[in-house]
């Protein structure tokens, strides 16, 4: 069952993530403006948000932000090393996602 958009804020569910489960909580839903969620998995909490702002030329500016908090210093160091190694690919995937969204309008 899919909840209506008006009831998504605060909605929480689990999602398989490799050998563990990730708990996703939708924190903000303002249709056409702001979407945000937090994901808790493996001793880390990830906060992600998308801000959509119409521009004067009829386009939409999308601002994507994410932050991570770790349960301990070792996990933080590991994530930093992996982020440096894989960061470019993540940026490319987000860019492809945004271009796909743009193409549907």
PAVEX-266122 format. One record per atom (N, C-alpha, C): residue in one letter; y, x, z. Coordinates in steps of 0.05 Angstrom, whole numbers, padded with zeros to 5 digits, always signed. Layout:
<recs>
AYXZ;...
</recs>
This chain:
<recs>
X-00024+00017+00000;X+00000+00000+00000;X+00025+00018+00000;X+00043+00012-00017;X+00068+00027-00019;X+00090+00011-00006;X+00104+00023+00014;X+00126+00009+00027;X+00150+00007+00009;X+00166-00015+00012;X+00191-00017-00004;X+00210+00005+00003;X+00228+00013-00015;X+00248+00034-00011;X+00264+00029+00015;X+00270+00004+00020;X+00287-00002+00043;X+00273+00005+00070;X+00247+00009+00069;X+00232+00015+00094;X+00221+00044+00094;X+00229+00060+00075;X+00219+00088+00074;X+00230+00106+00096;X+00254+00102+00104;X+00266+00120+00124;X+00250+00117+00150;X+00240+00140+00160;X+00223+00141+00183;X+00194+00138+00177;X+00186+00132+00152;X+00158+00130+00144;X+00145+00157+00147;X+00121+00157+00158;X+00106+00182+00162;X+00077+00179+00152;X+00067+00201+00140;X+00040+00201+00130;X+00029+00229+00130;X+00003+00231+00127;X-00010+00258+00125;X-00019+00263+00097;X-00019+00289+00090;X-00026+00297+00063;X-00043+00322+00065;X-00066+00323+00051;X-00082+00347+00051;X-00066+00371+00040;X-00068+00394+00054;X-00055+00418+00045;X-00074+00441+00049;X-00089+00446+00028;X-00110+00466+00030;X-00132+00457+00049;X-00137+00473+00070;X-00157+00466+00089;X-00146+00452+00114;X-00120+00447+00114;X-00107+00433+00136;X-00094+00407+00126;X-00081+00394+00145;X-00066+00370+00139;X-00036+00375+00144;X-00020+00365+00127;X+00009+00366+00130;X+00019+00338+00137;X+00037+00337+00157;X+00048+00311+00165;X+00076+00310+00153;X+00081+00290+00136;X+00106+00286+00122;X+00121+00262+00135;X+00146+00267+00141;X+00163+00245+00152;X+00188+00243+00135;X+00193+00220+00123;X+00216+00215+00107;X+00239+00209+00126;X+00259+00227+00125;X+00281+00225+00145;X+00306+00210+00135;X+00312+00212+00109;X+00336+00199+00098;X+00329+00188+00071;X+00336+00163+00066;X+00334+00151+00040;X+00359+00134+00035;X+00376+00144+00017;X+00399+00129+00008;X+00396+00129-00023;X+00384+00107-00034;X+00378+00107-00062;X+00401+00116-00080;X+00394+00135-00098;X+00414+00146-00117;X+00433+00166-00105;X+00430+00172-00078;X+00449+00191-00066;X+00435+00213-00050;X+00419+00206-00031;X+00407+00226-00013;X+00378+00219-00007;X+00361+00240-00009;X+00333+00238-00002;X+00326+00262+00015;X+00313+00258+00037;X+00306+00281+00054;X+00279+00275+00069;X+00264+00297+00074;X+00240+00294+00089;X+00234+00319+00104;X+00217+00317+00124;X+00207+00341+00139;X+00177+00341+00136;X+00166+00365+00134;X+00137+00369+00132;X+00129+00388+00154;X+00109+00380+00169;X+00099+00397+00191;X+00070+00405+00184;X+00066+00432+00182;X+00039+00442+00175;X+00036+00470+00185;X+00013+00476+00197;X+00007+00504+00204;X+00027+00518+00222;X+00038+00504+00241;X+00057+00516+00259;X+00085+00520+00248;X+00091+00506+00226;X+00117+00508+00214;X+00128+00480+00208;X+00154+00478+00208;X+00168+00453+00201;X+00187+00459+00178;X+00183+00445+00156;X+00200+00448+00132;X+00218+00424+00129;X+00243+00428+00126;X+00262+00407+00121;X+00273+00409+00093;X+00272+00388+00077;X+00280+00388+00050;X+00299+00365+00045;X+00320+00370+00029;X+00338+00347+00022;X+00348+00351-00006;X+00354+00328-00018;X+00365+00326-00045;X+00390+00309-00043;X+00413+00320-00052;X+00438+00305-00053;X+00445+00301-00082;X+00450+00276-00090;X+00457+00270-00118;X+00486+00260-00118;X+00503+00273-00134;X+00531+00265-00136;X+00538+00262-00165;X+00548+00238-00173;X+00557+00234-00201;X+00582+00252-00206;X+00583+00263-00230;X+00606+00279-00238;X+00624+00263-00257;X+00647+00273-00262;X+00667+00258-00279;X+00657+00255-00308;X+00640+00273-00317;X+00630+00271-00345;X+00605+00254-00348;X+00598+00238-00328;X+00575+00220-00330;X+00549+00233-00323;X+00549+00258-00315;X+00524+00272-00307;X+00520+00268-00277;X+00499+00280-00267;X+00494+00280-00238;X+00489+00308-00228;X+00503+00316-00208;X+00499+00342-00195;X+00479+00339-00173;X+00457+00355-00174;X+00436+00354-00153;X+00438+00379-00136;X+00439+00375-00110;X+00439+00398-00092;X+00413+00396-00075;X+00397+00417-00077;X+00372+00418-00064;X+00374+00439-00041;X+00367+00431-00017;X+00367+00450+00006;X+00340+00448+00020;X+00332+00470+00031;X+00308+00471+00048;X+00312+00491+00070;X+00299+00486+00092;X+00299+00505+00114;X+00271+00503+00127;X+00265+00525+00141;X+00239+00527+00154;X+00242+00537+00182;X+00227+00526+00200;X+00225+00536+00228;X+00196+00542+00233;X+00191+00565+00245;X+00163+00573+00251;X+00158+00573+00281;X+00133+00569+00288;X+00124+00569+00315;X+00125+00596+00328;X+00122+00617+00312;X+00123+00645+00324;X+00133+00665+00303;X+00139+00689+00313;X+00151+00710+00297;X+00133+00720+00274;X+00107+00722+00279;X+00088+00732+00259;X+00088+00713+00235;X+00087+00688+00239;X+00087+00668+00217;X+00113+00670+00201;X+00135+00674+00216;X+00161+00677+00202;X+00162+00702+00184;X+00152+00724+00194;X+00151+00749+00179;X+00133+00745+00154;X+00110+00733+00158;X+00092+00728+00136;X+00105+00711+00114;X+00118+00689+00123;X+00132+00671+00104;X+00154+00686+00089;X+00168+00704+00102;X+00189+00719+00089;X+00178+00736+00067;X+00156+00750+00072;X+00144+00767+00052;X+00134+00751+00029;X+00120+00729+00034;X+00109+00712+00013;X+00133+00699-00003;X+00154+00691+00011;X+00177+00680-00003;X+00190+00699-00022;X+00192+00724-00015;X+00203+00744-00033;X+00185+00747-00058;X+00159+00747-00053;X+00140+00750-00075;X+00138+00726-00094;X+00140+00702-00082;X+00136+00677-00098;X+00162+00661-00103;X+00184+00670-00093;X+00209+00654-00094;X+00218+00647-00122;X+00215+00665-00141;X+00224+00660-00168;X+00208+00637-00181;X+00182+00636-00176;X+00166+00615-00187;X+00173+00588-00175;X+00180+00587-00149;X+00188+00562-00136;X+00214+00552-00148;X+00233+00570-00153;X+00259+00562-00165;X+00254+00551-00193;X+00236+00563-00208;X+00230+00554-00235;X+00218+00526-00234;X+00199+00521-00216;X+00187+00495-00214;X+00207+00473-00206;X+00225+00479-00188;X+00245+00460-00180;X+00263+00454-00204;X+00271+00475-00219;X+00287+00471-00242;X+00273+00454-00263;X+00247+00458-00267;X+00232+00442-00286;X+00231+00413-00277;X+00227+00409-00251;X+00227+00382-00240;X+00253+00367-00245;X+00275+00381-00240;X+00302+00369-00244;X+00307+00363-00274;X+00298+00381-00292;X+00301+00375-00320;X+00284+00352-00329;X+00260+00349-00317;X+00243+00326-00324;X+00256+00300-00315;X+00268+00300-00291;X+00282+00277-00280;X+00305+00270-00298;X+00320+00290-00306;X+00343+00286-00324;X+00335+00274-00351;X+00312+00282-00361;X+00303+00272-00387;X+00295+00243-00386;X+00289+00232-00362;X+00281+00204-00360;X+00304+00186-00360;X+00328+00196-00356;X+00352+00178-00355;X+00364+00174-00382;
</recs>
